[in-house]
Amino acid sequence: MPSYQKYPARFCNIVPHPKNFRVKTSRVNGERRIELLGLPAATIPDFKAKGCFTEIIAYKTRVFIPLETAATIIPKIIKPGGEGG
């Protein structure tokens, strides 16, 4: 079982990543989302290619992982080696 599935979201609100970004649960427009924080702007297209999406909120581009496909996207971005990990 991958480590991100071992604990419910209420116990793992912010998870640091070796590539200096964080994975966090956020509430946006009344719904829960998985958000990636601290991504360099140049890497956002790579994360979008892996299945993430962006929204501009308060003049800031924020990167989210869709909940419906999070189980397939999260391993792609947290794996050791490669662009996402």
TAFEN-V885879 format. One record per run of one state. SS is the DSSP state (~ for helix, > for strand, _ for the rest). FROM is the first residue (numbers start at 0). TO is the last residue. If there is no record, write none. Layout:
[[SS | FROM | TO] [SS | FROM | TO]]
This chain:
[[_ | 0 | 1] [~ | 2 | 4] [_ | 5 | 7] [~ | 8 | 10] [_ | 11 | 12] [> | 13 | 15] [_ | 16 | 20] [> | 21 | 27] [_ | 28 | 29] [> | 30 | 36] [_ | 37 | 39] [~ | 40 | 48] [_ | 49 | 51] [> | 52 | 56] [_ | 57 | 58] [> | 59 | 64] [_ | 65 | 65] [~ | 66 | 77] [_ | 78 | 84]]
